[in-house]
Amino acid sequence: MPPRTTGLGPNSPAKNPGAFLNYPDVTGSALSELGGIANGQAALEVLSALLKFIFSWVLLTPLSVIIAGKLLARRLRLPPLSKQLFRISLGQVLKVQATNAEVILGFTGFILTLTILGLTSGARAYHYFKLQFGVDPGHFTSLCVLSSFLLVGWSTLLFSTTLLTYLRDPADRRLRRRQKELLEKISKKEEG
């Protein structure tokens, strides 16, 4: 007959859940110890799922949509379509918002990035995410997180290249300045 253990020894039910099956008289304390472990693991899994959801859907994806929308709106001029507002507020720590064209361009960029990523390398991207980040938030959520990263990446690249082109060409700057002045004159005449 195996020795009866108490506490967390090597044959403890807490360290070896199958160990209590070897005992002829399973006590209530061993079973309650196992139940506590199972409840703790379930609570940890719920907390982990909640953190994955908050990080990917409540924070990461909206932030990437706002940042990319702001970058893209600076380079891709859209006429005012309608009043749009997308805002993230985390108390006094973080307040970010996108308006009008920024919202439209941000969401459009995200949806296009997600679609292209999903169609070209969906399963591979999912397994890559699991392997590289060590987290498995699920197939679709992994693709959304990767799309968020890619969206900010390619919108920053587009913004940087167009900004460098703009800064290098003084004639283009003069033309844009003159265009802006004319648009302001026209808008003042329409208002007044």
C-alpha positions as CSV (number, residue, x, y, z in Angstrom):
1,M,0.0,0.0,0.0
2,P,1.5,3.4,-1.0
3,P,2.2,5.8,1.8
4,R,-0.4,8.3,2.6
5,T,0.7,11.9,1.9
6,T,-0.4,15.2,3.1
7,G,0.5,18.6,1.7
8,L,2.2,19.0,-1.7
9,G,4.6,16.1,-1.9
10,P,5.5,14.4,-5.2
11,N,2.5,12.0,-4.8
12,S,0.1,14.8,-3.7
13,P,-3.1,15.0,-5.6
14,A,-2.3,18.7,-6.2
15,K,0.9,17.8,-8.1
16,N,-0.3,14.5,-9.5
17,P,-4.0,14.4,-10.0
18,G,-4.1,10.7,-10.8
19,A,-2.2,9.8,-7.6
20,F,-5.3,9.8,-5.4
21,L,-6.7,6.9,-7.5
22,N,-4.0,4.6,-6.0
23,Y,-5.2,5.2,-2.5
24,P,-7.7,2.6,-1.2
25,D,-9.4,5.2,1.0
26,V,-9.8,8.5,-0.9
27,T,-10.6,11.1,1.7
28,G,-12.8,14.1,1.2
29,S,-9.8,16.4,1.7
30,A,-8.0,15.0,-1.4
31,L,-11.1,15.4,-3.5
32,S,-11.7,19.0,-2.2
33,E,-8.1,19.8,-3.0
34,L,-8.6,18.6,-6.6
35,G,-11.8,20.5,-6.9
36,G,-10.0,23.7,-5.8
37,I,-7.4,23.1,-8.5
38,A,-10.0,22.5,-11.1
39,N,-12.0,25.7,-10.1
40,G,-8.7,27.7,-10.1
41,Q,-7.8,26.4,-13.6
42,A,-11.3,27.3,-14.9
43,A,-11.1,30.7,-13.4
44,L,-7.6,31.2,-14.9
45,E,-9.0,30.1,-18.3
46,V,-11.9,32.6,-18.1
47,L,-9.5,35.3,-17.1
48,S,-7.2,34.5,-19.9
49,A,-10.0,34.5,-22.5
50,L,-11.2,37.8,-21.1
51,L,-7.8,39.4,-21.4
52,K,-7.4,38.1,-24.9
53,F,-10.8,39.6,-25.8
54,I,-10.0,42.9,-24.2
55,F,-6.5,43.2,-25.7
56,S,-7.5,42.2,-29.2
57,W,-11.0,43.6,-29.7
58,V,-11.4,46.4,-27.1
59,L,-7.9,47.9,-27.3
60,L,-5.6,46.7,-30.1
61,T,-7.9,46.6,-33.1
62,P,-9.6,50.0,-32.4
63,L,-6.3,51.6,-31.8
64,S,-4.9,50.3,-35.0
65,V,-8.0,51.5,-36.9
66,I,-7.7,55.0,-35.4
67,I,-3.9,55.3,-35.9
68,A,-4.0,54.0,-39.5
69,G,-7.1,56.2,-40.3
70,K,-5.2,59.3,-39.1
71,L,-2.1,58.4,-41.1
72,L,-4.1,57.5,-44.3
73,A,-6.3,60.6,-44.0
74,R,-3.2,62.8,-44.1
75,R,-2.2,61.4,-47.5
76,L,-5.5,60.3,-49.1
77,R,-7.8,63.3,-49.2
78,L,-11.5,62.4,-49.1
79,P,-14.3,64.8,-49.4
80,P,-16.5,65.1,-46.2
81,L,-19.0,62.3,-46.5
82,S,-20.7,62.3,-43.2
83,K,-20.1,62.9,-39.6
84,Q,-18.2,59.9,-38.1
85,L,-16.6,59.6,-34.7
86,F,-14.7,56.6,-33.3
87,R,-13.2,57.1,-29.8
88,I,-11.3,55.0,-27.2
89,S,-11.1,56.3,-23.7
90,L,-9.4,54.5,-20.9
91,G,-9.9,56.9,-18.1
92,Q,-7.2,59.6,-17.9
93,V,-4.6,57.2,-19.3
94,L,-5.6,57.0,-23.0
95,K,-7.9,59.1,-25.1
96,V,-7.8,58.6,-28.8
97,Q,-10.3,59.4,-31.5
98,A,-10.8,59.5,-35.2
99,T,-13.3,61.6,-37.1
100,N,-14.9,61.5,-40.6
101,A,-12.5,60.3,-43.3
102,E,-10.1,58.9,-40.6
103,V,-12.8,56.5,-39.5
104,I,-13.7,55.4,-43.0
105,L,-10.1,55.0,-44.1
106,G,-9.1,53.1,-40.9
107,F,-12.0,50.6,-41.1
108,T,-11.6,50.2,-44.8
109,G,-7.8,49.5,-44.4
110,F,-8.5,47.0,-41.6
111,I,-11.2,45.1,-43.6
112,L,-9.0,45.0,-46.7
113,T,-6.0,43.9,-44.7
114,L,-8.0,41.2,-42.9
115,T,-9.5,40.0,-46.1
116,I,-6.1,39.8,-47.9
117,L,-4.4,38.1,-45.0
118,G,-7.3,35.6,-44.6
119,L,-7.5,34.7,-48.3
120,T,-3.7,34.4,-48.9
121,S,-2.4,32.8,-45.7
122,G,-5.2,32.3,-43.1
123,A,-4.2,29.0,-41.5
124,R,-0.5,29.7,-41.8
125,A,-0.9,33.2,-40.3
126,Y,-2.9,31.7,-37.4
127,H,-0.2,29.0,-36.7
128,Y,2.5,31.6,-37.0
129,F,0.7,33.8,-34.5
130,K,0.3,31.0,-32.0
131,L,4.0,30.0,-32.4
132,Q,5.5,33.4,-32.2
133,F,3.3,35.0,-29.5
134,G,2.7,31.9,-27.5
135,V,-1.0,32.7,-27.2
136,D,-4.0,31.0,-28.9
137,P,-6.9,33.5,-28.9
138,G,-8.6,31.5,-31.7
139,H,-8.2,31.5,-35.5
140,F,-10.3,34.6,-36.4
141,T,-9.0,36.7,-33.5
142,S,-5.4,35.8,-34.4
143,L,-6.0,37.0,-37.9
144,C,-7.6,40.2,-36.6
145,V,-4.6,40.9,-34.3
146,L,-2.1,40.3,-37.2
147,S,-4.3,42.5,-39.4
148,S,-4.1,45.2,-36.9
149,F,-0.3,45.0,-36.8
150,L,-0.1,44.9,-40.6
151,L,-2.5,47.8,-41.0
152,V,-0.5,50.1,-38.8
153,G,2.7,48.9,-40.6
154,W,1.6,49.5,-44.2
155,S,-0.2,52.8,-43.4
156,T,2.9,54.1,-41.7
157,L,5.0,53.0,-44.7
158,L,2.6,54.8,-47.1
159,F,2.5,57.9,-44.9
160,S,6.3,58.0,-44.7
161,T,7.0,57.5,-48.4
162,T,4.4,60.1,-49.4
163,L,5.7,62.5,-46.8
164,L,9.3,62.1,-48.0
165,T,8.3,62.6,-51.6
166,Y,6.4,65.7,-50.5
167,L,9.3,67.1,-48.5
168,R,11.8,66.6,-51.4
169,D,9.8,68.5,-54.0
170,P,9.6,72.2,-53.2
171,A,7.5,72.9,-56.3
172,D,4.9,70.5,-55.0
173,R,4.8,72.2,-51.6
174,R,4.2,75.6,-53.2
175,L,1.4,74.2,-55.4
176,R,-0.2,72.6,-52.3
177,R,0.1,75.8,-50.3
178,R,-1.5,77.8,-53.2
179,Q,-4.3,75.1,-53.5
180,K,-5.0,75.4,-49.8
181,E,-5.2,79.2,-50.0
182,L,-7.6,79.0,-52.9
183,L,-9.8,76.5,-51.1
184,E,-9.9,78.7,-48.0
185,K,-10.9,81.7,-50.2
186,I,-13.7,79.7,-51.8
187,S,-15.0,78.4,-48.5
188,K,-15.0,82.0,-47.0
189,K,-16.9,83.3,-50.0
190,E,-19.5,80.5,-49.7
191,E,-19.9,81.2,-46.0
192,G,-20.0,85.0,-46.3
